[in-house]
Amino acid sequence: VTEQNSSFDDDFLAEIRHKTHSMNPALAVECGCTPLVLTAFGAERWYTGKPIQRGMFAFAPSVTDMPCAVFEPDGRFAGACSLKEGRFRYDFVVPR
């Protein structure tokens, strides 16, 4: 979420950024998501919009068609993706 492209006010955007910091793998599971942790290489690809591949993740459990919560190697929430028709697709990316 960037201020320049948003119709939301600054306080609302700040609240969104603050709340994404509380997302963690345990909470992701409670929300019905599969948590995935990016490798350093995977994080670089994630933030540049490259096609998502299993090799981007430090550990990729058996993923079904449920949403995945994606985390950086240091645990920061990076966004979400889904496996659809055998391919990962971006749902959203949280800016660094």
C-alpha positions as CSV (number, residue, x, y, z in Angstrom):
1,V,0.0,0.0,0.0
2,T,1.5,3.3,-1.0
3,E,0.2,6.7,-0.2
4,Q,0.6,8.1,-3.7
5,N,-1.7,5.5,-5.2
6,S,-4.2,5.3,-2.4
7,S,-7.6,6.9,-1.8
8,F,-7.2,6.1,1.9
9,D,-6.0,8.7,4.5
10,D,-2.6,8.4,6.1
11,D,-3.9,7.2,9.5
12,F,-5.7,4.3,7.9
13,L,-2.7,3.3,5.9
14,A,-0.5,3.5,9.0
15,E,-3.0,1.2,10.8
16,I,-2.8,-1.3,8.0
17,R,1.0,-1.3,8.1
18,H,1.0,-1.7,11.9
19,K,-1.4,-4.6,11.8
20,T,0.6,-6.6,9.2
21,H,3.5,-6.6,11.6
22,S,1.5,-8.8,14.0
23,M,1.0,-11.5,11.4
24,N,3.0,-14.6,12.2
25,P,3.0,-18.3,11.0
26,A,0.9,-19.4,14.0
27,L,-1.8,-16.8,13.3
28,A,-1.7,-17.6,9.6
29,V,-2.6,-21.2,10.4
30,E,-5.5,-20.0,12.6
31,C,-6.7,-18.0,9.7
32,G,-6.7,-21.1,7.5
33,C,-3.5,-20.3,5.6
34,T,-0.4,-22.4,5.0
35,P,2.7,-20.4,6.2
36,L,5.6,-20.3,3.7
37,V,9.0,-18.8,4.5
38,L,11.0,-17.3,1.7
39,T,14.7,-17.9,1.2
40,A,16.9,-14.8,0.6
41,F,16.8,-15.6,-3.1
42,G,13.0,-16.1,-2.9
43,A,12.5,-12.7,-1.1
44,E,14.3,-10.9,-3.9
45,R,12.1,-12.6,-6.5
46,W,8.9,-12.0,-4.4
47,Y,9.4,-8.3,-4.2
48,T,10.2,-7.9,-7.9
49,G,7.1,-9.8,-9.0
50,K,8.9,-12.8,-10.6
51,P,6.9,-16.0,-11.1
52,I,6.5,-17.9,-7.8
53,Q,8.3,-21.2,-7.7
54,R,8.6,-23.7,-4.9
55,G,12.4,-23.1,-4.8
56,M,11.7,-19.6,-3.4
57,F,10.7,-21.1,-0.1
58,A,12.9,-22.5,2.6
59,F,10.3,-25.2,3.2
60,A,7.3,-25.8,1.1
61,P,4.9,-28.2,2.7
62,S,2.3,-30.0,0.6
63,V,0.3,-27.0,-0.5
64,T,-3.3,-27.4,-1.6
65,D,-5.6,-24.8,-3.1
66,M,-5.8,-23.0,0.2
67,P,-4.2,-19.5,0.6
68,C,-0.6,-19.2,1.7
69,A,0.8,-16.5,4.1
70,V,4.3,-15.7,3.0
71,F,7.0,-14.6,5.4
72,E,10.6,-13.2,4.9
73,P,13.5,-15.2,6.4
74,D,13.4,-12.8,9.4
75,G,9.7,-13.5,10.1
76,R,8.2,-10.4,8.6
77,F,4.9,-10.8,6.8
78,A,5.5,-10.4,3.1
79,G,2.1,-11.1,1.6
80,A,0.0,-13.9,0.4
81,C,-0.2,-16.3,-2.6
82,S,-2.4,-19.2,-3.6
83,L,-1.9,-22.4,-5.6
84,K,-4.4,-22.5,-8.4
85,E,-4.4,-25.1,-11.2
86,G,-1.0,-26.3,-10.1
87,R,0.6,-22.8,-10.2
88,F,1.4,-20.3,-7.5
89,R,-0.3,-16.9,-8.0
90,Y,0.3,-13.7,-6.1
91,D,-2.7,-12.5,-3.9
92,F,-0.9,-9.5,-2.6
93,V,2.6,-8.3,-1.5
94,V,3.2,-6.2,1.6
95,P,5.8,-3.5,0.7
96,R,9.1,-3.5,2.6
